[in-house]
Amino acid sequence: MMNVAVGFDTSCYTTSAAAVNEQGEVVAFARKLLPVAAGQRGLRQSEAVFAHVRQMPQIMEELRQQLAPQQAKIVCVCASAAPTDGEDSYMPVFTVGLGHARTAAALLDVPLYTTTHQRGHIAAGLLGNSPLTQEHIALHLSGGTTDLLLCGEKTITALGSSLDLHAGQLVDRIGVKLGLGFPAGPALEKLALSCPDAPKALIPCSMQDGDLSCHLSGAENKVHQLLEKGLVSNEQAALEVFDLLSRTVCRMLVAAGKKTGLKQALVVGGVASSTLLRKLLHKRLQKAGSRMQVVFGDPRYSADNAAGVAAIGMQRYDKDIHEGGIPNGEIARR
């Protein structure tokens, strides 16, 4: 019999559930994007909540089908209950995953743990990677987050962020502008890779050396201008977006390294799943002479998913087992 922790995550993009065993391996994984009409740039919270309610039964059925042949025993359940750390961090979409997690934990009579969506991304980024130093830098790049973080053993401290548009928003807005579906990341990357030319840095980076935060709204306006004036093809525009993001991320990581003295950075989130962005970023860091060791997670677990949430649940359960304090139906929040 294999012990597993089951995780639930219901974000603004995806309905997902996953199971992780005691060795930290993902043994079951199910996710489904929220349906967004062509030309739209996402869903309102009320629409996303309704979509999660409709999709979660299918996700749970898929997870059960994957677990059944493995003779898995669910020993705990974990859910992302909020976007990030902080008492004021809240989004209605996460109540769906938390509600299903509470129901599952009650029926199975197992502990229920909660965490945050951001911590789930960080944990997912560590799956399959060698352990990082106890204190390290993390950069969370997604549709709702461009957060530069200092991660300790228990705490996460904000170092910087985007002061307007987030990295994933830039990708999605330009993608939709070019007629691509939402979310646009994979399709925009495919378009960029079809460009025969090298990046020309046509979009200025809004950061100065040493800045820990960035602005990306000007980049969106610049791309619109380039397209409207016929100065770039769709393919070149897509490539320039990824090039701009690589320059921005490079400056944020270099600045964070100088401020903290740390040399390891974990880059996570849906935008970080881009192979093109990873390649461009490595080139930028080399050009800058940076010694920063950048670690990316498995692309399968970079976009919104519940694998990291499940991993956190198993870690919390193991800790309670060793300390002799398994909660009986108690919710341990984060």
N, C-alpha and C positions, 0 to 999 in steps of 0.2 A: 504494500500500500504506500502510495506517494502522497506526502503532505503538500498542499498548495495553499497559497493565498490568492484570493480573487480580488481584482481591482476594477473600479468603475470610474469612468471619466466622461462627462457630458459637457463639452466645450461649445464655443460659438461656431465651430466648424464640424465637429465629429461626435458621433455616439460610439463609445468604445468600452470593451471589457477585456480583461486578460487574466491569466493565471501564471504564477511564478512558483517554482518549487524551492526547497530548502537550500539548494545549491545556487540559487539566484538565476536559474534558467527559465526562459519564457516557454511554457509548455502548452499554452493555448492563447489564442489571440484573435479577436474579432473587432472590426471597426467599420463604420459606414458614414460617409460624408452626409451632411444635412443637404436636402434638396434646395437648390437656389436657381430661380428662373434665369434664362439667358438674358444677359445685359444688366443683371442686378449685381450689387456688390455686397451681398450678405443678407442675413435675416434680422428682423427685429427680435428682441429677447422673447416676446410672447410667441412669435412664430417658431423660434428655435426650441422653446420649451415644448410646444405641441409636437414638433418633429421628433424630438427625443422620446417623448411618450409613445409615439407610434413605432419608432425604430428599436427601442430597447428590448421588447420581447424577442424579436428576431436575433438580436445580438446575443442575448442570453441562451437562446436555443442553439446557436452556432457554438458557443462556448461549451455547453453541455455535451454536444456531439463530439467535440474535440477531446474533452476530458474523459468521457465514458470508457473508451478502450484502454486508457492509461491507469485505470483503477485509482483514481485520484481521490483523496480525502481533503475536503475544504476545511482548513483549521481556523481561518479568519477571513474577514472581508475588510476592504479599505476603499474609501472613496475620496475624490477631490471635492472639498466642500466650498472652496473659494478660489479665486484666481491666484492670489499671492498672499504672503504673510501680512498681518495687520488686521486689527479688529474692524476696520472700515472697508475691508476688501470683500466685495459681494457681487455676485451676478446670479439672476434667477435660473439660468441654465443649469448651474451645478446642483440645484435642489433635486433635479430629476435623478441624477446618478446617486446622490446621497439617499434619496428616498428608496430607490431599488436596493441599495446596499443595506439599508436598515432592515428592509423586509427580508432579504436573503439571510442576514445575520440572525434575525429573530427566528426564522423558520429552521435554520441549521443549528441554532443555539451555540453560536461561536462569537468570539469578540469582534467588535466593529471598531475600526480605526479611521480617522480622517486625516487628510493632509491637504495640500494646495495643488492646484494645477501646475504652478511653476516648479514646485518641489518634485512633482511627478516627472516633469521634463528633465530636470537635473538628474534624477535617479535613473531615468531611461537612458540618458547619455552615458552613464557609467556602466550599463549592462554590457558585458563582454570586453570591457576595457580594463587595463591594469589599474589598480587603485591610485588615485591622485594623492598628493600631499594633503594632510588634514585640513590645511587652509589653502584655498586656491581661488582663482578668479573664474567666474562663469558669465557667459553672455547668452541671454535668452532672446532669440530672434523669431518673432511670429507675427501674426496678424494683429494681435492686441498688445504686444510687448516688444520693446527693444531695451532690455534692462541689463546693465552692467553691474555685476554683483560680486561681493566678497563673501565666499562661503566658508564658514567655520564648521566645527564638529556638530554644533547644534543650531547656530545662528546664521542668518543670511542678512547682509547689510548692503543697502543700495549705494553704489558708487556713481552711477550716471544712468542716463536713459535718453530716448528721443524726446525732445521737447515739443514735438507736434505729431507728425505722421510716424507710424511704426513701419519697420522694414517690410513686414508682410502686407501691410496696407498699400505701400508703394508698389510692390509687385502685383498685387491684385488689381489695383486701380489702373495701372498701365496695361495689364493683361486684358481687362475688360474693355479698355479704350481701343485695344487692338483686335477686339472681337473674340477674345478667348473666354472660356467658361470660368466660373468662380468655384473654388479658389484657383488662381491662375498659375501658381508656381511651376509645376512640372511642364505645362504647355509653354510658358514664357521661356523657360530654360531650353526647351527643345527648339523654339524659334531662334533663340540667341545662338545656339550651337550651329544653326544653319547659316549664320552670317559668315561670308567668306573673308571678311576683314578683321583685323585685330582691334581691340578697344582703343578709342581715341581720347578718352577722358573728356567727352563733350559736356558732361554734367559736373559742374563745380561741386567740390566737397565743402560743406559749410563750416567745417571744423578748423580750428587752429591747433598747432602742436600743444599737447598738454591738456586739451579739452577732454572731459570724460563724458560729456553729453553731446548730442548732435541734433540737427534739424534736417528733416527730409521733405517737408512740404515744398520747398523751393525746387527740389529735384523733380517732383511731379510736374510743376509748372514749366520747367525747362524742357522736359520731354514733350509736353504738349506743344510748345513753341517750335521745337525742332520738327515735329511731325506736321504741324499746320503749315510751316514754311517749306515743306518738302526737302529738308536738309538731310534727313535720314530715312532709310527704309524701315519697315517694321522690324526686320531682323536686326538691323544696327541699333535701333532704339532698345530692343530687348537686351542686347549685349551690353549697351551702355548702362542700363539699370543695374545689372549684376556687377559691372566694373565699379560703379559708384558705391554700391554696397560693400564691395571688398575694400575699397579705400577708406570708407567710413569705419568699418569694423577694425581694420588694421590700426587706425589712429586711436580708437577707443581702447584696444587691447594694449598697445604700446604705452599709452598714458596711464592705464591701470597698473601695468607692470612697474612703471617708474614711481607711482604713488605708493604702492604697497610693497615693492621689492620682491614680489612673487614672480615665478617664471613658468607657472602652469595655468592654462586657461581651458575650460570646457565650454564649447560652443554648441548650444542646443536649440531646439525649436524647429518648426516646419521649414523656415527659410534656410536653416543650416543643413537640411537634407540635400540641398543642391550640390551636385558634384562640381558644377562649374564654379560656384561661389567658393567652394573649398580650394579648388585649384588656383583661382585668382588671388585668394587671400594668402595662400602659402607664398606665391610669387611676390606679393606686396610686402609681406613680413621679411622675406629674404632681401628684397631691395632696400628695406628700411634698416637692415642690419640688426633686426631684433632677434634675441635669443629666446623669445617666448615659445614654449612648447604648447602648441594648440592641439587639443584632443577633440575629435568629433565622435558622436555616438553612431550606432548602427543606423543607416538611413531608414530602415524599416520602422524604427522607434523614434524617429526625429519629429515627424509630424504628430499632431495631437493623437494620443493613444493612452491606454490604461496600463501598459506594461510597467512603467516606473511607479505608478500608484500601487500596483500589486507588489512590486519589489519592496516598497516602503512598508506595506502591511506585513510582509514576511519578516522583515528586519525588526519591526516593532514586536511581533509575536515571539520571535526567537529571544529577544531581549527580555520580554516578560517571563518566558519559560525559564530562562537562566536565573532570573531574579525572584522566581516563585510568585509572580503577581499577575496571573492571567485574569483580566477583568471578565466578570460574568455578565455579558450583555451591556457592559458599560461603554460609553463612547469616550475614547481618549482623543481629544481634539488636537491634532498635529503633534 
